[in-house]
Amino acid sequence: MLAFAGVGNAYAQINAEQIVRVGQNALYFDDYVLSIQYFNRAIAAKPYLAQPYLYRAIAKLNLEDYSGAVEDASMAIERNPFIPDVYEVRGVAQQNLGLYRSAVEDYDAAMRLLPNNRNLMFNRALALQQLNEADSARVSFDRLLEMYPGYANAYVARGRLKVEQTDTVGAVADLEKALEINPNIANAYLLRANILMAKPEGYEKAESDITEAIRLEPKESGLYVNRAFLRYHRDDYFGAMADYDYAVQLDPLNAAAIYNRGLLRMESRDNDRAIIDFSRVLELEPEDHRALYNRALLYGEVRNFSAALADISALIQRFPNLPEAYYMRSDIYRQQGKMRDAEADYKKALAIARALPAGGIPAPGADLADAGNGSASRDGNDAGNQSGASGKNGSGESGNGNGSELTPESVARRFTALRTLDNDVDLQQDFVSQGIRGRVQDHDRRISLEPMFALGYYSASTNSVTDARSYIKEVDDLNATRILPFVVMVGNRGLTPSDESLLDRHFRSIENYTRYLVENTPRAIDYFGRAMDYMTLRNYQAAIADLDRAVTLTPDFALAWFQRGVARYDMIKADGAADVKLRLRGVVADFDRAAELSPRMAFAHYNKGVVLADMGDFTSALSAFRKAVELKPDFGEAYYNLAYVYFQLGNRAEGMANLSKAGELGVVPSYNLLKRMH
């Protein structure tokens, strides 16, 4: 058993291979900072091993320390050049750093060892695309799909490449194939919507695609902005306003949503609230000339002429060759009775307009070159050919260049275009390290059980918006004794701190317990306390050994049985051993014993349900989750897992009912799943 890691400078006595295994446990549970501490110790003990460098590179990659990942992967390659994973890790890190040529070279090196590896082929094709080597990328995608015709994400990626090559027909065919294989790929819908949005006749289908993407990614505010754009142009004013409101609710800093909502309020003559929206946009983006122009226009409408003049004069100072600004200031002066100033600004506007190219648009390089230029943008700029408050004809015209048509309507069209955002939101970068061993979670698994509850020192947070703390009487009693160095909490997330100084406290606590146990008669609570530190540091093997001793010394120690079940389960998940079902039965037995000793412990039944569902015994899992909600009627996670099990058993009605209850109790994922199941 690994008692502790890194006492004094006794690195030579450390079992480096065992430390690496514990570090891999931490990697599995996304505890990257903790895993790095273990790999540091292994490297200090045996610096000639490649594995600790490889796994530390993976941890750094997931912490977005790409340069550090490249350095560690290079160290691993020096020690063993025949591990394909190392080249893949370094390739992914270099791709994130924009070193695409080096990334391709690393993928080539890995593919010499694993020539038909799907992830390597995919990442290499993307890197070639990023190098603007479209033909080579196309060949790579074609070969990949010949070998893996069911790889939906590759069709999406090739579809994006075909869009860049202006092959929209081929792109749509690829995207439809991807959705045929997997109808839950948000980016496939979004990329197809991008293509359809290029023409007004495609708006209806584009709106449908964005709605599907929203079903899959309901918290992406930009998607609501783009659907609102389409709804507005399909005369669904109220639907558009609802989308803008929700986008702002999701992301109060979304300037595009606030700006567009201001335009719609402006159109409906809700001037005061439109002014508030444009003012907010200018707080977020002080250089937004369109928001400044529209606020000036609105200040004029509400006859706040001093504010209107301040705004339009600021715009003129920024863009002295913009005829619209002089025209507006002329109109404000006229309303104030300042006819001489009004005449001077009007003449200035006409003179500038006559000097402009046809259409009254500043020439390239002139001030405000992008104002109303008629291009439908998808990169966060204004979609100049889509008019907003001034109408929906999309003309973007502002006169014929001689000033004869310099009217309020032509001015408005230039500055009241609804904004859209990049539809291809890249919810997850295509070339991240899903396929790299060590990072073994299934990132595509969108629907899963809510996880187990455990005892921990940092485990109070759950996947719930409610602030209720989970309660076990025995935990309360234990904390009242103050016999442990930390306060014990109950939760199903956040077991391990990310602060290195806090981690060091637990390494030191293990040393103190070890010393105390050697010098004194061992007690169950001392083994339990050290096991809690081991659990915090993801050393499950050592934690289980200590909990074994605790329940041997005190067989009615309910919390020790409960925590041993958690430790066993986590170790099984991290190991991925072959005899999983046999070992899981032992976990169930631990939770049964905890429930026997503490009949009101709802969490023991809940955890038992998680294990049974993992074993595929959904009928027994149902009974366990039902018992949990019987004991704890506000147990939102148990209702969510009940819904999951009912869906697995084909009982949609009960599944939806329990999902609704879970959402009511604040379990956030319920709403995503409800949207998907409707």
NUROBA-915024 format. One record per atom (N, C-alpha, C): x, y, z. Coordinates in steps of 0.2 Angstrom, whole numbers, plus 2048, in hexadecimal, padded with zeros to 3 digits. Layout:
<sites>
XYZ...
</sites>
This chain:
<sites>
8047FA80080080080080480680080280B7FC8068127FC80481680280881680780681A80D80582180B80A82480880982B80680F82D80180E8327FE8138347F981783A7FB81E8397FA82283E7FB82484180282683D80782883F80D82F84180D83184780F83884980F83A84880884184680784384580084483D7FF84083980284183280183E82F7FB83F8337F583C8317EF83E82A7ED8448287EE8478217EC84381C7EF83F81D7F483B8177F78348177F583281C7F182C81C7EE82A8177E88258147E882380F7E38208147DD8248167D982281B7D481D8187CF81D8127CE81780F7CA81180F7CD81180E7D480A80F7D78088167D880D81B7D980B8227D98088247D280B8217CC8088237C68018207C57FF81A7C87F98177C87F481C7CC7F681E7D17F18237D57F08297D17F682C7CE7F58327CA7F08317C47F082B7C27EB8297BC7E48297BF7E38277C57DC8277C87DA82F7C87DF8337CA7DD83A7CA7DC83D7C37DF83B7BE7DE83D7B77D783A7B57D58347B77CF8327B57C98367B87CA8397BE7C583D7C17C68457C07CA8467BB7CB84D7B97CF8517BE7D284E7C37D68527C87DD8537C67DE8587C17E48587BD7EA85B7C27E88607C67ED8637CA7F085D7CF7EB8597D27ED8547D77F184F7D37EF84D7CD7F38487C97FA84A7C87FB8517C68028537C58068527CB8038537D18078527D780A84B7D78068477D68088407D680D83E7D180C8417CB8118407C58188437C78178497CA81E84C7CC8228487D181E8447D68228407DA82583A7D78218377D28238317CE82A8337CA8298397C782F83C7C383583D7C78348407CD83A8417D283D83A7D48398357D583B82F7D783F82B7D183C82B7CB83E8277C683E82B7BF8438307BF8428357B98438327B284582B7B28468287AB8408257A983A8257AC8348227AA8308277A582D8247A082A82879B82382A79E8208257A18188257A281782B7A781A82D7AC8188337B08188397AC81D83A7A781D8407A381784079E81583A79B81083979780983C79B8088397A180283A7A48028427A78088447A980884B7AB8078507A580984E79F8078517998008517987FC84C7997F584B7987F285079D7F48507A37F18547A87F285C7A67F885E7A47F98647A27F586679C7F48627977F08637917E98657937E68617987DF86279A7DF86979E7E486B7A17E48717A57E68777A07E78767997E887A7947EF87D7957F487A7987FB87B7987FE8787927FD87A78C7FF87778680687778680A87C78781187C78781487778C81187779281487279781286B79480D86A79180B86378E81086178981286678481786477F81D86278281F86678782686578B82685E78E82185C79282085679582085079081C85178B81C84C78582284A78282685078182D84F77E83184B78383184D78983584978E83384178E82D84078D82A83978D82D83678682D83978183083677B83783577B83B83977E84283877F84383278383F83078884082A78C83D82478883882578483581F78183182177A83582177583282476E82D81F76B82B81A76F82681576C81F81576F81D81A77281681B77581281F77180D81D76D80A82176880682776C80382577280082A77680383177780A83077880E83677980E83B77380F83876D80E83C76780883F76680283C7687FC83E7677FB84476C7FD8437727FC84977780084F77580684E77380A85477180785776A8048537668018557607FB85A7627F78577677F185B7697F386276C7F88617707FB8677737FD86C76E80186A76980486F7647FE8717607F986D75F7F387075B7F087575F7EF8757657EC87A7697F08807697F787F7687FC8857687FC8887617F988575C7F98887567FF88575280288075480887E75180687874D8028797487FF87474480486F74080987273D80E86E73A81186973F81386B74481686774981186174C80B86474C80585F74E80585974980585B74380485673D80A85173E81085473F81684F74081584B74681284D74B81184875180C84374F80784574C80184074A80483B74580983D74180C83973C81083474081483674581883274981482D74D80E82F74F80A82A75380782574E80582774880282374380681E74080D81F74181281A73F81181474480F81574A80E81074F80780D74F80281274E7FB81074D7F88137477F98107417F881373B7F081473A7EC81073D7E581173B7E18147417E48177467E181A74B7DC8207497D681F74B7D18247497D282B74B7D482C7527D58337557DB8367527E08327507E683574D7E58377467E18337437DF83573C7DB83C73C7D683C7407D28427417D68487437DA8487487DE84E74A7E28507447E584B7417EA84D73C7E68517367E184E7347DD85172F7DB8597317D98597377D78607397DD8657397E386273B7E986673B7EB8687347EA86472F7EB8667287E686B7267E086B7287DB8707277DD8767297E08767307E287C7337E887F7307EC87B72C7F287D7287F08807217E98807207E788271A7E987E7147EA8777167EC8727117E586E7107E087270C7DA86F70C7DA8687087DD8687037DD8626FF7E085C7037E585D7067E885770A7E38557107E085B7137DB8597187D58557157D385770F7CD85470C7CF84C70B7D584B7097D78447087D784070E7DA8447147DA84071A7D383F71D7CF84371C7C884271E7C583D71A7C683D7147C38377107C68307127CC8307137CF82A7157CC82771C7CC82C7207C982B7277C28287277BE82B7227B78297227B682271E7BB82171A7BB81A7167BC81571C7C08167207C28117267BD81172B7BA81772D7B58187327AF81B7307AB81872C7A581B7297A081D72E7A081B73479B81D73979E82273E7A382673C7A682B7407A383273E79D83374279983974179D83F7417A28407467A58477477AA8487417AC84373E7B08447387AC8467327A68447317A284772C7A184F72D7A085173479F8587367A585C7347AB8597357B185C7347B285D72C7B18587297B28587217AD85D71F7A785D7227A286271F7A48697207A786A7267AA8717277AF8737227B386E7207B986F71B7B58707147B086D7137AD86E70C7AA87570C7A78777117A587E7127AA8837107B08827137B68867117B888670A7B68807077B887F6FF7B28816FB7AD8846FE7A78876FB7A38816F87A487B6FA7A08756F879A8746FD7958796FD79087870278B87270178A8706FB78686A6FA78A8646FD7908636FC79485E6FF79485E70679486470979486671078E86371378886571078286371378185C71378385970E78385170D78784E71378D85171579184E71A78D84F72178A85572278785772878185272977D85172477784D72477984672677F84372378183D72578383C72C78684272E78884273578284173A77D84573877784573C77383F73C77483B73677183573577483073A77B83073B77E82C73F77D82E74777D83474877C83674F77883D74F77283D75076E84375076F84875677484675A77584B75F77C84F75F77E85175978485475878285C75778386075C78186775B78486A75578B86975478E86D74F78C86B74878986574778786374178186873F77C86974477686D74377987474277E87674578087D74578387F73E78787A73C78B87B73678687B73078187773077C87772B77887D72B77688073177388673277688C72F77D88C73078189172D78089172578088B72278088B71B77988D71977488B71D76D88D71B76B89471C76F89772176E89F7227708A371D7748A17187778A57137718A870E76C8A470E7668A770A7608A770E75B8AC70D7558AD7117518A67107518A370A74C89D70974F89770E75589871175789371575689471D75389A71E75289C72574E89772974889472674489072A74888972C74B88672774F88072975588272E75888872D75D88A73175B88B73875588E73975288E74075188874374E88373F74D87C74275487974475987A74076087774276287A74976188174976488474F76088275575988175475587E75A75787775C75987375775C86D75976386D75D76787275B76D87375E76C87676676787A76676587D76D76287777175F87276E75C86C77276286977576886877176E86577477286977877287077777787477B77387A77D76E87978276A87E78476D88478777388478977688A78D77B88E78877B88D78277F89177D77B89777B77D89D77E7798A377D7798A577577F8A477277F8A676B77A8A276677889C76877389976476D89C76476B89F76A7648A376A7658A976676B8AC76676B8B376276A8B175B76D8AC75876C8AA7517658A874F7628A475475B8A27537578A87537588AD7577548B37577548B775175A8B774E75B8BA7487578B77427578B07427538AD73D74B8AE73F7498AE7457428AF7477408B67457448BA7467428C17447418C273D7458BF7397448BF73273F8BB72F73C8B77337378B37317308B57357318BC73772B8BF73A7298BD74072D8B974472B8B774B72F8BC75072C8C275072F8C775572F8C475C72A8C275E7298C076672E8BA76772F8B57627348B076373B8B376373C8B775F7438BA75F7448BE7657408C27687418C576E7428C177473E8BB77473F8B67797468B37797488B277374F8AF7727548B47757548BA7737588BF7757588C077D7528C07807528C07877558BB78A7548B57887578AF78B75F8AF78A7618B17847688B178376C8B67887688BB78976B8C078E76B8BD7957668B97967658B679D76B8B179E76C8AD7987728A87997798AC7997798B17967808B579577F8BC79577F8BF79B77E8C679C7838CB7987888C879678D8CB79278D8CA78B7888C77887878C67817858CC77E78A8D077B7888D77787848D67727858D176E7818D07687798CF76A7788CB76F7718CA77176E8D17747728D477876F8DB77A76E8E07757738E07707728E576B76C8E376676B8DD7657658DB76175F8DC76475F8DB76B7588DC76F7578E476F75C8E876F75B8EF76F7588F176875A8EE7627578EF75C7508ED75C74E8E875E7478E675E7438EA7637468EC7687428F176D7418F87697468F97657469007627418FF75C7408FA75973B8F97547348F97577338F775D72D8F776072B8FD76473090276372F90876773090876E73390377173490277873B90677973B90C77874191077874591077E74291178474691178A74A90B78B74790578A74A8FF78B7508FD78674E9007807538FF77A75990377C75890977F75E90D78176290A78675F90678B7629037907668FD78D7648FA7887688F478576E8F778176D8FC77D7738FF77A77890277E77690578477A90778977E90178C77B8FC78D77E8F67907848F378A7828F37847868F177F78D8F577F78C8FC7807919017807969007867938FD78C7978FC79279B8F67907988F178C79C8EB78B7A18EC78579F8F07807A38F177A7A38F97797A78FC77C7A790477B7A89067747AB9027707AC9047697A79027647A190076779C8FE76279890475F79A90675979790C75679090B75478D90575378690475178290575778490375D78090476378090B76578690F76478691676578291A76178191875A77D91B75577691A75777491475976D91275A76B91676176F91676676D91976C76C92176B77192476677092B76576992C76176792775D76192875975B92875E75C92376375692276875692876D75C92B76F75C93177375893776F75993776975693C76574E93B76574C93476474593376474293576B74593477174293677774493D77974794177474894877574D94977A75294577B75794678075D94877B75D94F77976195177476895177676A95377C77095477F77494D77E77094878177394178077493F77976F94077577093E76E77694276A77794876C77D94C76978394976C78394777278A94477578B93E77178693A77078893376D78A93476578693876278893975B78E93D75979094275E79694575D79C94075F79B93C7647A09377657A193275F79C93175C79C92D7567A093075079E93774F7A293B74A7A993C74B7AB93C7527B293D7547B69367527B29317537B592A7517B692974A7B092B7467B092A73F7AE93073B7B393473A7B193B7377AF93B7307AF93572D7AD9357267A69317257A293172A79C92D72A79693272979393272378E93672278893672678692F72878092E72C78093273278693273578793673C78693D73B78894073678794773578094873377D94473077694572E77194573577394073976F93F73F77094674377694874477894E74877495474577495473F77095A73B76995A73D76695473D75F95373F75E95574776395374B76295575276295D75376796074F76896775076296B74D75F96874875996B74575396B74A75296574D74D96475274E96975875496B75975697075F75597775C75497875675497F75375B98275176097E75176798075076897F74876498374476498273D76B98373976F98773C77698873977A98273977A97F74077E97974177B97373D77497373D77196E73977396E73177397472F77497572777C97372678097472B78797372A78896B72A78596872F78696172F78395D72977D96072777A95D72177E95D71B78196371A78596471478C95F71478E95F71A79495A71C79295371A78C95171C78A94A71A78994971378694E70F78694D70878C94D70579195170779895170479B94A70579B94870B79E94170C79B93C70879493C7077909377047929376FC79393D6F979493D6F279B93A6F17A093B6F67A69386F47A79316F57A292E6F87A29266F97A19226F37A391C6F27A19186ED7999176ED7979146E77909126E678D90F6EC7889116EF78590E6F57869126FB78A9176FB78C91B70079091770679491270479790E70979F9117097A291270E7A991470E7AD90F70B7B29117077B690C7037BB9087087BD9037067C28FF70A7C790370D7C99037137CE9067177CB90D7197C590F7177C291571A7BF9147207BD91A7247BA91972A7B491472A7B391072E7AD90C72F7AC9087297B19057267B19017207AC8FB7207AA8F97267A68F372679F8F572779D8FB7277968FD7297918FC72478D8F77257878F672178A8F371A78F8EF71A7928ED71378E8E77107898E57137858E070F7888D971078D8D871478F8D171578C8CE71B78A8C871A7868C471F78C8C072378E8C37297938C172D7918BB7327958B77337948B273879A8B273D79D8B773E7A38B77427A28BC74879C8BE74979B8C274F79A8C974D79C8CB74779A8D27447938D27427918D874078A8D973E7898D67377838D37377818D073077E8D572C7838D97287818DF72577B8DE72077A8D871E7748D871976E8D671C76E8D57237678D47267658DA72A7608DD72875E8E372B75A8E273175A8E67367568E573D7518E973D7528EE74174C8F37437498F773D74D8F773874B8FB7327478F772D7478F172E7438ED7297478E77287448E27237478DC7227498DB71B74A8E071774B8DF7107538DD70E7578DE71475E8DC7137628E070E75F8E670C7638E97067698EC7097698EF70F76F8F27117718F970D76C8FB70976E90170576E90770977290C70677291370A7739187057709186FF77191D6FA77591B6F477591F6EF77891E6E977F9216E87819246EE7889276ED78892F6EC7829316E97829386E877E93C6ED77C9396F377893C6F877193D6F776E93B6F176793D6F07639386F47659326F676192E6FA76392D70276793270476993270B76393470F76092E71175992F71575A92C71C75592D72175692A72775592272675192072175191972075791671E75B91971976191671776691671D76691B72176B91C72676A91672B76391572D76191073276490972F76390772976490172676C8FF72777090472777790372877990172F77590473477790373B7728FE73F76D8FC73C7688F87407688F173D76D8EE73C76E8E773976E8E273F76A8DD74076B8D87457728D57457748D474B77B8D074B77A8C974C77E8C574977E8BE74A7858BC74D7858B675078C8B375278E8AD74F7948AB7507968A574C79289F74E78F89C74978B89674B78E89074D79488F74A79888974B79C88A75279888975779B88B75E7A18877607A288275D7A887D75F7A787C7677A28797697A08787707A68747737A987076F7AF86D7727B486C76C7BA86E76D7BF86E7677C08677647C086775E7C086075B7C685C75C7CC85F75E7D285B75E7D485B7667CF85B76A7D185A7717D28537727D58517787D884B7797D384577C7CD8457797C883F77B7CC83877A7D08387757D28317747D982F7777DB83477B7E283377E7E182F7857E48297857E482578B7E68297917E28287977E382C79D7DE83179E7DB8337987D58387997D08337967CD82F79A7C98297977C182A7987BF83079A7B883179A7B58317937AF8307937AB83078D7A883778C7AC83B7887A98427887A38437847A183E78079B83E77C79583C77F79683978579183778978D83C78C78883E78978484478C77F84279177C83C79177783A79677A83579B77A8367A177D8317A677A8327AC77B82E7B177982E7B877C8347BB7798377C077C83B7C57818377C978783A7CB78C8357CE78A8347D578E8307D878D82E7DF78F8347E478C8337EA78E8387EF7938347F37978397F679D8367FA79E83B8007A28388057A583D80A7AB8408087AC8468097B284A8077B385080A7B88538097BA85A80D7B885F8087B785E8027B68637FD7B08617F87AB85E7FB7A685A7F779F85D7F879E8637FA7988667FB7948677F47978697EF79486B7E97918657E578B8667E37878617DF7858647D87828617D47808637CD7798667CE77886A7D377186D7D57728747D676D8787D476D87F7D576A8817DC76887C7E076687D7E776C87D7EB76B8817F17708827F677087D7FB76B8787FB76B87380177186F80177386E80877986A80977786380A77A85E80877885780977A85581077685181377685081A77684981C77B84682077B84082377C84182A77883E82E77883F83677F83D83878283783678883583978E83A83778D83D83179284282F79284883478C84A83678B85083A78E84E84178C84884378F84684A79784684A79A8438447A18438447A484A8447A184E8407A48558407A385884779E85784B79E85A8517A38578567A68528557AC84F8597B28538587B38568527B985A84F7BF8558507BE84F84F7C484A84F7C884A8497C584C8437C884C83D7CB85383C7D08538387D385A8377CF85E8327CB85C82E7C785F82A7BF85E82B7BB8628297B48618297B185D8237AE8588257AB8538207A585581D7A485581779E85781379C85180F79685280C79384D80879185080179384D7FC7928507F579384B7F079184D7E97938487E479884C7DF79B8517E17A08547DC7A58587E07AB8597DD7B085D7E17B385A7E67B58547E67B88517EC7BF8547ED7C38567E87CA8577E87CB85F7E77CF8627EB7D08697EA7D586A7E47D58707E17DA8717DC7E08757DE7DF8787E47E587C7E77EA8777EA7F08787E77F68747E97F78747F17F787A7F47F887A7FB7F38767FF7ED8767FD7E88718007EA86A7FF7EC8687F97EE8617F87F48607FD7F98647FE7FE8638027FC8628097F786580B7F48648127F285D8137EF85A80E7ED85380E7F384E80E7F884F80A7FE84B80B80184B81280185181480485281B80084F8207F984F81F7F484C8247F58448247F784181E7F883A81D7FE83882180483D82180A83B82580883B82C80484082E8038418357FF83B8387FA8388347F68328367FB82C8367FF82C83180382683180882683780B82B83980F82C83F80B82A84580582D84580182C84B7FF82484C7FD8218467FB81A84780181584880781784780D81384980E81485080D81A85380F81B85A80981A85F80381985D7FD8188617F981285F7F58108647F080B8627EB80D85D7EB80A8577E780C8527DF80C8547DC8118517D48128527D181284B7CB81084B7C78108447C78178417C681C8467C58238437CC8258407D18238437D88258407D98228397D781C8387D78198317D281C82D7CC81E82F7C782182B7CA8288297CD82C82E7D083282C7D58328277DA82D8277DF82D8227DC82B81C7D782681C7D38248167D082A8127CD82F8167CA8358137D08398107D683A8137DB83D80F7DD8398097DD8338097DF82F8037DA8307FE7D38308007CE8317FB7CF8387F87D083D7FC7D18447F97D78447F47DC8407F57E183F7F07E183A7EB7DB8377EB7D98327E57DD82B7E67E082A7EC7E48247ED7DF81F7F07DB81C7EB7D68177EE7D88117F17DD80E7EE7E08087F17E28097F87E580E7FA7E780F8017E18118057DC8158027D68178067D28108087D280C8037CE8058047D180180A7D880180A7DC7FD80F7DA8008167DA8078167D980A81D7D180981F7CD80981A7C680881C7C480181E7C87FC81B7C87F581D7C97F58247CF7F88267D17F882D7CC7FB8327C980182F7C48048337BE8008357BB7FC8307B57F88317B77F28357BD7F08347BF7EA8387BF7EC8407C27F28417C27F48487BB7F684B7B77F98477B17FB8497AC7F98447A97F38447A47F183F79E7F583E79C7F98437967FD84279780484079D80583D79F80C83A79C80D83379681083379281082D79581582879881A82A79C81F8257A281B8227A58178267AB8138237A880E81D7A380B81F7A080681979E80A81379B81081579881480F79E81780B7A381980E7A981C80B7AD8178077AD81180A7B180B8077AD8098007A78098007A38087FA7A580D7F57A58147F77A78197F27AE8187EF7B38167F47BA8157F27BA80F7ED7B780A7EF7B78047EA7B48067E37AF8097E37AC80B7DD7B080F7D97B38147DC7B78197D87BE8157D57C08117D97C680D7D77C48087D17BF8057D27BC8017CC7BC8057C67B980B7C67B880F7C07BE8127BE7C38137C27CA8157BF7CE8107BC7CD80A7BF7D18047BD7CE8017B67C88017B67C57FE7B07C67F67B07C67F37B57C87EC7B67C37E77B27C57E17B17C17DC7AD7BB7DA7B27BD7D97B87B87D57BD7B37DB7C07B17DF7BC7AD7E57BF7A77E37C37A37DF7C079D7DD7C379E7DA7CA7A27D57CB7A47D27D17A67D77D67AA7DC7D47AD7E17D97A77E67DA7A27E77D679D7EC7D77987E97DC7977E27DC7937DF7E17967E17E879C7E17E979F7E37F079E7EA7F179E7EE7ED79C7F57EE7957F67F07907F27ED7897F27EF7887EF7F678C7EA7F878C7E87FF78E7ED8047937F18027957F68077907FB80878C7FD8037878028037817FF8077807F980677A7F580A77C7F58117827F48137847F481A7847FB81D78680081978580781C77E80881D77980681877280781976F80381F7727FE82076F7F98267717FD82D77780082D77980383377680A83477580D82E77281482F76B81482A76681182D76081082875D81782575F81D82775C82382476182681F76782281E76C82581976A82481276682980F76482980876982880376F82B80577582B8007778247FF77781F8047798188037758157FE76E8167FE76A8137F976B8167F276C81D7F276D8207EC77481D7E977981D7ED77F81A7EA77F8137E777B80F7EB7798087E97768087E277180D7E276E80D7DB77280F7D57778137D777C8157D178080F7CF78280B7D47868057D37828007CF77C7FF7D17777FA7CE7767FC7C77758027C67738057BF7798047BB77F8057BD7868047BA7867FC7B87847F87BC7847F17BB77F7EF7B677A7F37B47757F17AF76F7EE7B376F7EE7B97697EC7BD7647F17BF7607F47BA75C7FA7BA7567F97BF7547F37BF74E7F17C47507F27CB7567F07CD7587F07D475A7F87D575D7FB7D075F8027D17598067D27538047CF74D8087D074B8087D774B8027DA7498017E174E8057E57548057E47598097E87588117E87578137E275681A7E174F81C7E474A8187E47438197E774481A7EE7488157F17498157F874D81C7FA75181E7F67558247F875082A7F874B82B7F37478317F37418307F97408297FB73C82880073F82B80774582A80774882D80D74A83480D74B83680774D83D80674984080074384380173E8457FC74184A7F874684E7FA7488547F674F8527F275084B7F17568497EE7568497E775784F7E47578507DD75B84B7D976184A7DB7658457D776283E7D675F83C7DC75C8367DC7568357D775283B7D674D83B7D175083B7CA75583F7C975883F7C375B8387C175E8347C576082D7C475A8297C375582A7C774F8267C674C8277BE74C82D7BC74A82F7B574F82B7B075582B7B275A8287AD7588207AD75781D7B37568167B374F8147AF74A8187B07448177AD7448187A574881D7A374A81D79C74D81779975281479D75580E79B75080879B74B80879F74680379F74180479A74180A79773C80B79273680E79473681079B73081479E73181B79D72F81E79773082579672C82A79A72582879C72182C7A072482D7A77268277AA7298287B173082C7B073382B7AB73A82E7AA7398357AA7348387A673383F7A57308427AC72C83E7AF7298417B672F8427BB73383D7BB73983D7C073E8437BE73F8437B87438487B574184F7B773A8507B67378577B87388587BF7378537C37388547CA73F8567CC7448537C974B8547CA74D85B7C874A85E7C274B8657C07488697C57428687C873F86C7CD74386C7D37478677D574B8677DB75286A7D975386C7D37598707D175F86C7CE75D8667CC7638627C87638657C17698697C076986C7BA7698687B376C8627B376C85E7AD76585C7AB76085C7AF75985A7AE75685E7A87588647A77558687A275786679B75E86579B76186379575E85C79275D85879775A85179575385279474F85679774885779674785978E74C85E78C74B86178674C85B78175185778275385277D74E84C77D74A84B78274684678273F84778073D84E77F73785077C73784F775
</sites>
